[in-house]
Amino acid sequence: MTAGRPGHAAGPEGPDAHGAYGTDGAFVAAVDGLADPLNDPLPGGHTSPWFRSDTIPAVDPAAPHAAQSSYEDGYAAHQGLHQAPPQGPQQPQGAPNEWYDPVGYQRDWYGPQEPSAGMAVADQAAPVAPAPPVPPAEESAPAPDAAGLHAEPRTEVLARIPAEPEPEPEAELGPTSSTAPAPAPGGRAERRRAAKGRGRRRPAPAAEQAAPAAAPMSRVEARRAARAAKDSPAVIASRAVGEVFITLGVLMLLFVTYQLWWTNIRADQIAGKETNRIQDEWANGDRKPGVFAPGEGFAIMHIPKLDVVAPIAEGIDKEKVLDRGMIGHYGEGKLKTAMPSDKQGNFSVAGHRNTHGEPFRYINKLKPGDPIVVETRDAYYTYEMARILPQTSPSNISVIEPIPVGSGFTKPGRYLTLTTCTPEFTSTYRLIVWGKMVDERPRSEGKPDALVG
C-alpha cells in the first residue's frame, strides 16, 4: 500500500497509517529525493534527451517562486491540475509551458536536413494556437483498483500531454514551393511522423504505383488465352525448316572449307614427303628403271612458270594418287601411254585443277615455248608447250594417243600431254595441254637450263 497522490483524499486508513507520507505533497518530495543513477540528471542537467533550455519561459527573479530551479518548474508543469498554481506573476499567454522541443528532437536524431517538399509540407502547416489553460478540475477521491491502489485522476493524465510548440519562423525553413500540397490531416502524432520521415525516400505517386490486378478470367477464357499463347503448327514448322537450313548451311560451309583449304594442306604434305622419298632413293641408288606398281612414285615434274614441283606416280587412281597431291601417269589398260625414256610415244599425265594440292590449276596460262621438265632417276627430259585445247569431253581419249588428235602433230615423236578438269571447281569437261620434247639431259651432266635460270 502506498500513500495517495498529493491533493487526493486520504484512504480509508487515514493519514496516520502512512506517517509523514500522508501529508499533501510529501510523497512527491520523497520520490524526488531518491538517488537513481540511471534516471537522475547530472547537476544542472535534465533527465530528457530533448531538453531545450531556450524553450523554458523566463522567470522573474523577484517572484516568490523564483528560488525554484528550472527542473522543478518543468516538473511542476507536468503535475496534475490538482496542485495550486504558484503565487506570483502568471505565465504569459502563448508561451510554451514545457521543455519539449520537437524541432530539436528531429535535428538531434536525424541530423541537419536539407529543405524538401516533405519538410515544407510538415513545417509550414498552419500554426496551432497554444492550448488555453485548463481550469482546475474538481478533485475527487478515485475509486480503488483491485490492488487497493488509487488510480490517477483523468486530469493528471491530460496534464502530462505537452502543449503544441511554437512554430518556427519561415526564414529558418528556407524557400518553399507555392504548389506544395496541403498539410497532412491529423493531430500532433501525424505531424511527428511526418517530421521523422524527412530525408527518407518519398512514397511513389499514386500514378506510379502498381495497377490493380485484372479481374480473374473464367476457365474457358483461360484455355483460350493458353491456346493463343501457344505457337501454331505453321510457326513450329517454319522454325524447324529454318533450323534445318541453318544446319545444312553450316555443314556446307565446313565442307567447302575442308575441300578448298584442308585438302590442299594435306595433299601438299603427302606430295612433299613423296618427293623427298623419291630423291633419297635416287641418291642411294636403290631403285632401278623398270615397271612401277600403281601408286608408286617414279618421277618429278617441274613447271618453272607456275612454280610447280610435284611427284609423278603410276596410275590415275583418285584416292591413291590424285587426291594425295601427286600427278598420275596413264599406264594401265587401254589408257596405257609411253614413258619419258621411250624413243617415241605420248607421255600422258593427269592432275587436279582444284583442291587436293591442285598442281594443274593454272596450266591454262602456259604459252607456246614455256618449258616443262620431267626429272627421273637417270635424266632430265625437257618439253616445250606447243598447243592447248580449252575444252573437250572426258570420254575423248584420242588426246592421249601416240600421235594425239588435235595437237597439230602429224608424225610419231616424243610428246607430252597434260589433262585436268574444267571449268574450275567442276569436272564437266577436260582441259588439254600438249608439249614436245626438246632436250634429254643425263643427271650426271647437271640440271637443264630451264631449272637453273
VOSE-270820 format. One record per residue: x, y, z of N, C-alpha, C in turn. Coordinates in steps of 0.05 Angstrom, whole numbers. Layout:
N
X;Y;Z;X;Y;Z;X;Y;Z
...
//
This chain:
453
17;-24;0;0;0;0;18;25;0
10;44;-16;25;69;-18;5;92;-11
17;114;-5;0;137;2;-13;147;-23
-35;160;-19;-49;172;-42;-34;195;-54
-41;203;-76;-28;225;-90;-33;250;-75
-14;269;-78;-19;295;-64;-44;308;-74
-58;319;-56;-83;332;-64;-106;314;-64
-103;288;-61;-125;269;-61;-135;265;-32
-159;255;-31;-170;249;-5;-156;225;7
-153;225;32;-139;202;45;-155;177;43
-141;155;43;-155;129;41;-170;123;66
-181;100;67;-197;93;90;-181;90;115
-155;86;112;-139;82;136;-132;109;150
-134;131;135;-127;157;147;-99;164;144
-92;187;148;-64;197;144;-45;186;163
-53;178;187;-34;168;206;-23;141;199
-37;126;181;-28;99;174;-3;101;157
3;123;145;26;126;127;47;144;137
45;153;160;65;170;172;67;197;158
92;206;154;96;232;142;87;233;113
86;209;99;79;210;71;50;216;66
33;216;87;6;223;83;1;252;79
22;268;85;19;297;82;17;304;53
3;325;48;-1;334;20;26;341;8
34;328;-14;58;334;-28;82;319;-17
80;305;5;103;292;17;112;269;1
94;255;-13;101;231;-29;118;240;-53
110;261;-65;125;271;-89;153;280;-80
155;294;-57;181;303;-48;199;279;-41
187;258;-30;203;234;-23;213;220;-48
196;218;-69;205;206;-94;227;222;-107
224;249;-106;245;266;-119;271;263;-104
270;257;-79;295;255;-64;310;229;-67
298;209;-81;311;184;-85;334;187;-104
356;173;-100;380;175;-117;379;152;-137
375;158;-162;374;138;-184;396;145;-204
417;129;-205;439;136;-224;431;134;-253
410;120;-259;401;117;-287;382;139;-296
367;149;-277;347;169;-284;353;197;-275
367;200;-252;372;227;-242;391;242;-260
387;266;-265;405;282;-282;429;290;-267
449;298;-282;473;310;-270;467;337;-259
484;347;-243;479;375;-232;476;395;-254
455;408;-254;449;428;-275;439;416;-301
434;390;-302;425;377;-326;395;372;-325
386;354;-343;358;346;-344;356;318;-352
334;305;-344;331;277;-350;324;272;-379
312;290;-393;303;285;-420;325;291;-440
329;273;-460;350;278;-480;342;301;-499
317;309;-498;308;331;-517;303;357;-502
315;359;-478;311;383;-462;322;407;-477
308;428;-478;316;453;-491;312;475;-471
334;486;-462;332;507;-441;320;532;-453
323;535;-479;313;560;-491;283;559;-494
270;536;-490;241;535;-492;227;540;-466
242;541;-444;230;546;-417;227;576;-414
204;585;-408;199;614;-405;216;626;-382
224;650;-387;239;665;-367;223;669;-342
236;668;-319;222;672;-293;233;697;-280
215;712;-270;223;736;-256;237;729;-230
261;739;-227;275;731;-201;261;742;-177
245;764;-181;232;776;-157;207;761;-149
199;742;-166;174;727;-160;179;709;-136
159;703;-121;162;687;-98;173;659;-104
167;648;-127;176;622;-133;201;622;-149
216;645;-151;240;646;-167;262;629;-156
261;622;-131;282;606;-119;282;577;-129
260;568;-141;259;541;-151;276;539;-176
287;516;-180;304;510;-203;286;506;-228
299;509;-251;284;504;-276;274;476;-278
288;457;-265;278;430;-265;252;428;-250
251;441;-227;227;439;-210;204;453;-225
210;476;-239;188;489;-254;178;471;-275
196;457;-290;187;439;-311;172;416;-300
181;406;-278;167;383;-266;139;391;-256
139;415;-244;113;424;-234;93;429;-256
103;436;-280;85;440;-302;72;414;-311
84;391;-305;74;365;-313;57;352;-291
54;364;-269;38;352;-249;8;358;-255
-9;345;-242;-37;348;-246;-47;375;-239
-71;380;-248;-83;406;-242;-92;408;-213
-87;386;-198;-96;388;-171;-78;406;-154
-53;411;-164;-35;429;-150;-43;458;-155
-41;473;-136;-48;502;-139;-26;516;-153
-33;534;-172;-12;549;-187;4;566;-167
30;569;-173;46;585;-155;38;614;-154
43;625;-132;36;653;-129;56;671;-143
47;692;-153;65;710;-168;56;715;-196
73;726;-212;65;732;-239;57;707;-254
36;709;-269;26;687;-285;43;684;-310
43;659;-321;58;655;-346;43;668;-369
58;683;-386;44;697;-408;31;678;-427
9;688;-438;-6;671;-457;10;667;-483
8;643;-494;23;638;-519;50;627;-515
62;629;-490;89;618;-485;87;588;-480
107;573;-488;106;544;-484;108;538;-454
92;519;-446;91;512;-418;106;486;-412
126;478;-429;141;454;-424;168;457;-438
186;438;-433;213;439;-444;215;422;-469
194;409;-478;196;391;-502;200;408;-527
219;400;-543;225;415;-568;225;395;-591
203;392;-606;203;372;-628;223;378;-650
228;404;-656;248;411;-677;276;402;-668
283;408;-644;309;399;-634;311;369;-633
289;356;-625;289;327;-625;295;315;-653
282;327;-673;286;317;-700;314;323;-710
326;346;-702;353;353;-711;373;335;-697
369;329;-671;388;312;-657;387;283;-666
363;275;-674;360;246;-682;369;241;-710
361;258;-729;367;253;-758;390;271;-769
399;291;-754;419;309;-764;407;331;-780
424;350;-789;414;372;-806;402;361;-831
379;371;-839;364;363;-862;362;385;-882
364;378;-908;360;398;-929;330;403;-932
323;427;-938;294;433;-942;284;417;-965
262;404;-962;250;388;-983;220;393;-983
207;380;-1004;178;384;-1006;164;373;-981
175;350;-971;162;338;-947;165;356;-923
189;370;-920;192;388;-898;174;412;-901
172;422;-925;155;445;-930;127;439;-922
119;414;-928;91;408;-922;87;405;-892
107;393;-878;103;388;-850;108;412;-833
128;429;-841;136;451;-825;120;476;-830
107;478;-853;92;502;-859;62;498;-855
56;478;-839;28;475;-832;18;499;-817
-7;502;-817;-19;525;-804;-12;525;-775
-1;546;-764;6;546;-735;-18;541;-717
-12;524;-698;-33;517;-679;-31;535;-655
-52;546;-648;-52;564;-624;-47;548;-599
-32;559;-581;-27;544;-556;-53;538;-541
-52;515;-528;-77;507;-514;-82;526;-491
-106;534;-488;-113;552;-465;-110;538;-439
-104;552;-419;-100;539;-393;-126;525;-384
-122;501;-375;-145;484;-367;-152;491;-338
-176;498;-333;-184;504;-306;-181;480;-288
-174;485;-263;-171;462;-244;-197;447;-243
-194;421;-245;-217;403;-243;-223;397;-214
-247;391;-209;-255;385;-182;-242;359;-173
-230;361;-150;-216;338;-140;-236;319;-127
-232;295;-133;-250;275;-121;-233;250;-115
-240;236;-97;-225;212;-89;-230;191;-110
-208;180;-122;-212;159;-142;-220;133;-129
-233;117;-146;-242;91;-136;-218;72;-135
-214;57;-113;-192;39;-111;-194;17;-131
-170;8;-142;-170;-14;-161;-169;-40;-146
-163;-62;-162;-164;-88;-150;-143;-91;-129
-119;-77;-132;-98;-79;-112;-101;-60;-89
-122;-45;-89;-126;-26;-68;-112;1;-72
-99;4;-95;-86;29;-101;-105;49;-114
-99;74;-109;-116;94;-121;-106;100;-150
-124;100;-169;-118;107;-197;-114;136;-200
-97;144;-219;-92;172;-223;-117;185;-235
-121;210;-228;-144;224;-239;-140;229;-269
-161;231;-283;-161;238;-312;-147;264;-317
-151;282;-299;-139;309;-303;-109;308;-303
-97;290;-287;-68;289;-286;-57;277;-312
-70;257;-324;-62;245;-349;-62;266;-371
-83;281;-371;-85;302;-392;-64;323;-388
-57;329;-364;-37;349;-359;-10;341;-368
-4;315;-370;22;306;-379;26;309;-409
6;313;-424;9;316;-453;20;343;-458
44;346;-469;56;372;-474;40;388;-493
41;414;-490;27;432;-507;42;434;-534
28;445;-554;40;448;-580;62;469;-579
86;463;-592;107;483;-592;101;506;-610
116;527;-605;113;550;-623;124;543;-650
111;550;-672;121;544;-699;147;560;-704
165;548;-719;190;561;-727;184;583;-748
199;604;-748;195;625;-768;201;614;-796
189;625;-816;193;616;-843;221;621;-853
234;640;-842;261;646;-850;280;623;-845
275;606;-824;293;584;-818;287;560;-836
264;559;-848;257;536;-865;266;539;-893
272;563;-902;281;567;-930;257;570;-948
262;575;-974;240;579;-993;225;554;-998
200;556;-1001;183;533;-1007;167;538;-1032
158;517;-1044;142;519;-1069;114;528;-1063
104;545;-1080;77;554;-1077;57;533;-1083
67;511;-1096;48;489;-1104;50;466;-1084
61;471;-1060;64;449;-1040;36;440;-1032
33;414;-1029;6;404;-1021;-1;412;-992
-26;410;-986;-36;417;-960;-24;399;-939
-22;408;-914;-10;391;-893;-28;367;-888
-14;346;-879;-29;321;-875;-49;325;-853
-72;314;-856;-92;316;-835;-84;301;-811
-95;309;-789;-89;295;-764;-78;314;-743
-71;303;-721;-62;320;-699;-32;319;-697
-22;321;-674;6;323;-668;21;297;-675
9;275;-671;22;249;-678;28;247;-708
9;257;-725;13;256;-754;36;275;-761
38;298;-749;60;316;-756;86;305;-746
86;292;-724;111;280;-714;121;258;-733
103;241;-743;111;221;-762;121;233;-787
109;256;-796;119;269;-820;146;280;-815
152;290;-791;179;301;-785;199;278;-784
192;255;-774;211;232;-774;216;222;-802
198;226;-821;202;216;-848;218;235;-865
227;257;-855;243;275;-871;270;263;-877
279;267;-902;304;256;-910;302;228;-921
280;215;-917;277;188;-928;264;190;-956
263;167;-969;252;166;-996;222;171;-994
213;189;-1011;184;195;-1011;169;172;-1025
145;168;-1016;130;146;-1029;123;153;-1057
121;132;-1074;115;136;-1102;88;148;-1105
85;165;-1125;58;176;-1130;38;154;-1137
13;162;-1134;-8;142;-1139;-8;132;-1167
1;150;-1186;1;141;-1215;22;121;-1220
45;121;-1204;67;103;-1209;63;77;-1194
45;75;-1176;41;51;-1161;29;29;-1180
32;4;-1171;23;-18;-1188;-7;-16;-1193
-13;-21;-1218;-41;-21;-1226;-56;-43;-1212
-81;-40;-1207;-96;-61;-1194;-97;-86;-1211
-97;-109;-1198;-97;-134;-1213;-123;-136;-1229
-119;-148;-1253;-142;-152;-1270;-162;-172;-1258
-185;-170;-1267;-206;-188;-1257;-199;-217;-1266
-202;-236;-1249;-196;-264;-1257;-213;-273;-1280
-199;-289;-1298;-213;-299;-1322;-227;-325;-1315
-247;-330;-1330;-261;-356;-1327;-244;-378;-1338
-252;-403;-1334;-237;-426;-1343;-236;-427;-1373
-258;-420;-1386;-258;-420;-1416;-240;-399;-1427
-241;-375;-1415;-223;-354;-1424;-194;-361;-1419
-188;-374;-1397;-161;-382;-1391;-151;-402;-1412
-168;-421;-1420;-160;-440;-1440;-155;-427;-1467
-173;-408;-1474;-169;-394;-1499;-143;-378;-1499
-137;-365;-1476;-112;-349;-1474;-88;-368;-1476
-89;-392;-1464;-67;-411;-1466;-63;-420;-1494
-85;-426;-1508;-83;-435;-1536;-72;-412;-1554
-80;-388;-1548;-69;-366;-1564;-40;-361;-1559
-31;-367;-1535;-2;-363;-1528;15;-384;-1541
4;-407;-1547;20;-429;-1560;25;-422;-1589
48;-432;-1599;55;-428;-1627;38;-446;-1645
31;-435;-1667;15;-451;-1686;33;-471;-1700
22;-492;-1712;38;-512;-1727;55;-500;-1749
44;-479;-1762;59;-466;-1783;85;-453;-1772
82;-440;-1749;106;-427;-1737;126;-449;-1729
116;-470;-1717;135;-492;-1709;149;-504;-1734
133;-508;-1755;145;-519;-1779;166;-500;-1791
159;-475;-1792;178;-455;-1803;204;-455;-1787
201;-457;-1760;225;-457;-1744;242;-482;-1749
228;-505;-1752;243;-530;-1758;257;-528;-1785
243;-517;-1805;256;-514;-1831;280;-495;-1829
276;-473;-1815;298;-454;-1812;322;-467;-1798
317;-483;-1777;339;-496;-1764;353;-516;-1782
337;-530;-1799;350;-549;-1818;367;-534;-1838
357;-512;-1848;372;-496;-1867;398;-485;-1855
396;-476;-1830;420;-466;-1817;440;-488;-1813
430;-512;-1805;449;-534;-1801;462;-542;-1827
446;-543;-1849;457;-550;-1875;477;-529;-1884
471;-504;-1879;489;-483;-1886;516;-485;-1872
514;-491;-1846;539;-495;-1831;555;-519;-1841
541;-541;-1847;555;-564;-1858;567;-559;-1885
553;-544;-1902;564;-538;-1928;588;-519;-1925
587;-500;-1907;610;-483;-1902;634;-499;-1893
629;-518;-1875;651;-535;-1865;662;-552;-1888
645;-562;-1905;654;-579;-1927;671;-563;-1947
661;-539;-1953;676;-522;-1971;704;-515;-1960
704;-509;-1934;729;-503;-1921;748;-527;-1922
736;-550;-1918;753;-575;-1920;764;-579;-1948
747;-575;-1968;755;-580;-1996;776;-560;-2005
771;-534;-2000;788;-514;-2011;813;-508;-1995
812;-515;-1970;835;-507;-1953;849;-531;-1941
834;-548;-1927;848;-570;-1913;859;-591;-1933
844;-597;-1954;854;-618;-1973;880;-609;-1986
883;-583;-1992;908;-574;-2004;931;-577;-1984
925;-570;-1958;946;-572;-1939;955;-601;-1935
936;-619;-1934;942;-647;-1930;956;-658;-1955
947;-652;-1979;959;-662;-2003;987;-652;-2007
992;-626;-2000;1019;-616;-2002;1038;-630;-1983
1029;-637;-1959;1046;-652;-1941;1053;-680;-1952
1033;-693;-1963;1038;-720;-1974;1056;-719;-1998
1050;-700;-2016;1066;-698;-2040;1095;-690;-2033
1099;-673;-2014;1126;-665;-2007;1141;-689;-1995
1128;-705;-1979;1142;-729;-1968;1149;-748;-1990
1131;-752;-2010;1136;-770;-2032;1159;-760;-2049
1161;-734;-2054;1183;-723;-2069;1209;-728;-2055
1210;-723;-2029;1235;-728;-2014;1243;-757;-2014
1223;-775;-2013;1229;-803;-2013;1241;-811;-2040
1229;-802;-2062;1240;-808;-2088;1269;-798;-2092
1274;-774;-2083;1301;-763;-2086;1321;-778;-2068
1312;-787;-2045;1330;-802;-2028;1337;-829;-2041
1318;-842;-2053;1323;-868;-2067;1342;-864;-2090
1338;-842;-2105;1356;-837;-2127;1384;-832;-2117
1387;-818;-2095;1413;-812;-2084;1427;-837;-2074
1412;-857;-2063;1423;-881;-2053;1427;-903;-2074
1415;-899;-2098;1417;-919;-2119;1402;-944;-2114
1380;-942;-2098;1365;-966;-2091;1346;-974;-2114
1337;-956;-2130;1316;-962;-2150;1329;-964;-2178
1318;-983;-2192;1327;-987;-2220;1304;-982;-2238
1309;-972;-2263;1287;-967;-2282;1273;-993;-2288
1246;-991;-2292;1230;-1014;-2298;1201;-1008;-2295
1185;-1028;-2289;1156;-1025;-2286;1150;-1017;-2257
1133;-997;-2254;1126;-988;-2226;1099;-997;-2218
1095;-1001;-2193;1069;-1010;-2182;1050;-986;-2182
1024;-992;-2184;1004;-970;-2182;1007;-954;-2156
1008;-928;-2159;1011;-910;-2136;1039;-905;-2128
1058;-918;-2141;1086;-915;-2134;1098;-891;-2149
1111;-873;-2136;1124;-851;-2149;1150;-858;-2162
1154;-847;-2185;1178;-853;-2201;1191;-829;-2214
1178;-806;-2214;1190;-783;-2228;1179;-757;-2214
1191;-734;-2222;1183;-708;-2211;1180;-689;-2234
1157;-674;-2234;1151;-655;-2255;1156;-627;-2245
1170;-610;-2262;1176;-583;-2256;1163;-565;-2277
1147;-546;-2269;1136;-525;-2287;1145;-499;-2276
1168;-489;-2285;1180;-465;-2273;1162;-440;-2274
1147;-437;-2296;1130;-413;-2298;1108;-413;-2277
1098;-436;-2269;1077;-437;-2249;1087;-444;-2221
1113;-447;-2219;1126;-455;-2193;1114;-480;-2182
1112;-501;-2199;1101;-526;-2192;1124;-547;-2191
1125;-561;-2169;1142;-584;-2165;1126;-606;-2152
1119;-627;-2168;1101;-648;-2158;1111;-676;-2167
1108;-696;-2149;1116;-723;-2157;1097;-735;-2177
1108;-753;-2193;1091;-768;-2213;1091;-797;-2204
1066;-808;-2201;1062;-835;-2193;1048;-851;-2215
1051;-877;-2213;1039;-894;-2233;1009;-897;-2228
993;-893;-2250;964;-895;-2248;951;-869;-2243
924;-868;-2248;908;-844;-2244;886;-849;-2223
891;-867;-2205;871;-872;-2184;867;-847;-2167
842;-841;-2162;836;-816;-2148;845;-816;-2119
840;-837;-2105;847;-838;-2077;877;-843;-2072
888;-860;-2088;916;-868;-2083;936;-848;-2095
928;-834;-2116;947;-816;-2130;938;-787;-2130
916;-782;-2144;908;-754;-2149;900;-739;-2123
885;-752;-2105;877;-738;-2081;900;-734;-2061
922;-746;-2067;945;-743;-2049;964;-721;-2060
955;-706;-2079;971;-684;-2089;991;-692;-2110
991;-716;-2120;1010;-725;-2140;998;-725;-2168
1015;-726;-2188;1007;-727;-2216;1007;-756;-2224
985;-765;-2237;982;-793;-2245;989;-798;-2274
1003;-820;-2279;1011;-828;-2306;991;-848;-2317
981;-843;-2342;963;-862;-2355;981;-886;-2363
980;-907;-2347;997;-931;-2352;983;-957;-2349
956;-957;-2349;942;-982;-2345;921;-986;-2366
917;-1011;-2375;896;-1018;-2394;897;-1004;-2420
873;-996;-2429;871;-983;-2455;883;-954;-2454
887;-944;-2430;897;-917;-2428;928;-917;-2423
941;-939;-2428;969;-941;-2423;984;-924;-2444
1002;-907;-2434;1018;-889;-2452;1048;-893;-2447
1064;-881;-2464;1093;-885;-2463;1105;-871;-2439
1130;-879;-2433;1146;-867;-2412;1165;-846;-2424
1175;-828;-2408;1193;-807;-2419;1218;-819;-2432
1227;-841;-2422;1251;-853;-2433;1247;-867;-2459
1222;-872;-2467;1217;-885;-2493;1225;-868;-2516
1234;-881;-2538;1244;-866;-2561;1222;-852;-2576
1198;-861;-2574;1175;-846;-2585;1150;-854;-2569
1130;-837;-2571;1105;-841;-2557;1095;-815;-2543
1073;-818;-2530;1060;-795;-2517;1059;-800;-2487
1076;-785;-2472;1076;-788;-2442;1053;-771;-2432
1031;-784;-2424;1006;-770;-2416;1002;-773;-2385
995;-751;-2373;990;-750;-2344;965;-734;-2338
955;-737;-2313;931;-723;-2304;936;-712;-2275
922;-690;-2269;925;-678;-2242;901;-660;-2236
897;-656;-2210;874;-639;-2201;880;-610;-2209
858;-596;-2216;860;-567;-2221;852;-552;-2196
834;-563;-2180;825;-550;-2155;825;-571;-2133
832;-563;-2110;833;-579;-2085;854;-601;-2088
860;-613;-2065;879;-635;-2063;906;-629;-2075
916;-605;-2069;942;-597;-2079;941;-582;-2105
920;-586;-2121;916;-572;-2147;941;-565;-2162
957;-586;-2170;982;-580;-2185;977;-568;-2213
954;-574;-2226;949;-564;-2253;929;-541;-2253
926;-526;-2232;906;-505;-2231;910;-484;-2252
935;-476;-2258;940;-453;-2276;953;-462;-2302
950;-487;-2310;963;-495;-2335;950;-481;-2359
927;-470;-2356;914;-455;-2378;929;-429;-2384
948;-421;-2366;963;-396;-2370;990;-402;-2385
996;-427;-2391;1020;-433;-2405;1019;-423;-2434
1041;-414;-2444;1043;-404;-2472;1062;-422;-2488
1058;-423;-2514;1077;-439;-2531;1106;-432;-2526
1123;-452;-2521;1151;-448;-2515;1158;-449;-2486
1138;-448;-2467;1143;-450;-2439;1154;-478;-2432
1176;-480;-2416;1187;-507;-2411;1172;-522;-2390
1172;-549;-2393;1161;-567;-2374;1182;-590;-2371
1193;-594;-2347;1215;-613;-2343;1205;-637;-2327
1211;-661;-2337;1205;-686;-2322;1232;-697;-2313
1235;-700;-2287;1260;-709;-2275;1257;-739;-2267
1275;-756;-2277;1275;-785;-2270;1301;-792;-2256
1304;-818;-2250;1328;-827;-2236;1353;-823;-2253
1351;-824;-2280;1374;-823;-2297;1378;-797;-2312
1356;-782;-2318;1359;-759;-2335;1337;-738;-2330
1341;-715;-2343;1321;-693;-2343;1310;-692;-2371
1283;-692;-2374;1270;-691;-2400;1255;-664;-2402
1263;-647;-2421;1252;-621;-2423;1233;-620;-2447
1208;-610;-2442;1188;-607;-2463;1181;-577;-2465
1173;-570;-2489;1163;-542;-2493;1133;-544;-2500
1118;-526;-2486;1089;-525;-2491;1084;-518;-2520
1066;-533;-2533;1061;-530;-2562;1033;-519;-2567
1013;-530;-2554;985;-523;-2560;967;-530;-2536
944;-516;-2535;924;-520;-2514;897;-525;-2525
882;-543;-2514;854;-548;-2521;838;-540;-2497
823;-518;-2499;809;-507;-2475;788;-526;-2464
775;-542;-2481;753;-558;-2470;747;-581;-2489
743;-604;-2476;736;-628;-2491;722;-647;-2472
709;-668;-2483;694;-687;-2467;712;-705;-2451
704;-713;-2428;720;-731;-2412;724;-758;-2426
706;-765;-2443;708;-791;-2458;726;-790;-2482
737;-767;-2489;754;-764;-2512;782;-773;-2505
788;-799;-2511;815;-810;-2504;834;-807;-2527
825;-795;-2549;843;-791;-2572;865;-771;-2566
861;-755;-2546;881;-734;-2539;906;-746;-2527
905;-772;-2519;928;-784;-2506;940;-807;-2524
931;-808;-2549;942;-827;-2568;972;-821;-2574
987;-840;-2586;1015;-835;-2592;1019;-810;-2609
1001;-806;-2628;1000;-780;-2643;974;-767;-2635
973;-750;-2615;948;-740;-2604;932;-725;-2625
906;-730;-2626;888;-717;-2644;882;-688;-2634
886;-669;-2652;881;-641;-2645;905;-626;-2636
928;-640;-2632;952;-627;-2622;968;-613;-2645
962;-620;-2669;977;-609;-2692;1001;-626;-2699
1007;-647;-2684;1029;-665;-2691;1019;-684;-2713
1036;-689;-2733;1028;-706;-2755;1044;-731;-2758
1066;-734;-2744;1082;-758;-2745;1091;-766;-2717
1100;-791;-2715;1108;-801;-2689;1131;-784;-2677
1131;-782;-2651;1152;-767;-2637;1150;-771;-2607
1164;-755;-2592;1164;-757;-2563;1148;-733;-2552
1123;-739;-2544;1105;-718;-2537;1097;-720;-2507
1085;-698;-2498;1075;-695;-2470;1047;-685;-2471
1029;-698;-2455;1001;-689;-2454;993;-685;-2424
983;-661;-2418;973;-655;-2391;943;-653;-2392
928;-666;-2374;899;-666;-2374;890;-658;-2346
868;-642;-2345;856;-634;-2319;827;-626;-2324
812;-621;-2303;784;-615;-2305;780;-585;-2310
757;-579;-2323;750;-551;-2329;719;-550;-2332
706;-528;-2325;716;-504;-2312;726;-510;-2283
736;-490;-2270;746;-493;-2244;724;-502;-2224
732;-519;-2206;714;-530;-2185;692;-547;-2197
696;-556;-2222;677;-575;-2234;693;-596;-2249
679;-617;-2257;692;-639;-2273;676;-644;-2298
663;-624;-2308;645;-627;-2332;662;-633;-2357
683;-619;-2361;700;-622;-2385;729;-626;-2377
745;-629;-2399;774;-632;-2395;789;-611;-2410
810;-601;-2397;829;-582;-2408;854;-597;-2416
864;-593;-2441;887;-608;-2451;909;-589;-2459
934;-596;-2451;958;-581;-2458;978;-601;-2470
989;-595;-2494;1008;-612;-2507;1036;-599;-2507
1056;-617;-2506;1084;-607;-2508;1100;-627;-2524
1123;-618;-2533;1142;-635;-2549;1169;-634;-2536
1182;-658;-2535;1208;-660;-2522;1229;-645;-2539
1245;-629;-2526;1266;-614;-2539;1294;-619;-2528
1295;-633;-2504;1321;-638;-2493;1320;-662;-2474
1340;-679;-2475;1344;-701;-2456;1372;-699;-2444
1373;-695;-2418;1399;-689;-2405;1403;-709;-2383
1425;-725;-2384;1431;-743;-2362;1436;-728;-2336
1430;-741;-2314;1434;-728;-2288;1463;-722;-2282
1480;-738;-2294;1509;-733;-2290;1518;-707;-2301
1504;-695;-2320;1511;-670;-2333;1499;-646;-2318
1484;-651;-2298;1472;-630;-2282;1444;-622;-2292
1432;-602;-2279;1405;-594;-2286;1404;-579;-2312
1382;-581;-2327;1379;-566;-2352;1376;-536;-2346
1378;-520;-2368;1377;-491;-2365;1350;-482;-2355
1329;-496;-2360;1302;-488;-2351;1300;-488;-2321
1316;-505;-2307;1315;-506;-2278;1338;-490;-2265
1357;-483;-2280;1379;-468;-2269;1373;-438;-2270
1360;-428;-2290;1355;-400;-2293;1336;-389;-2272
//
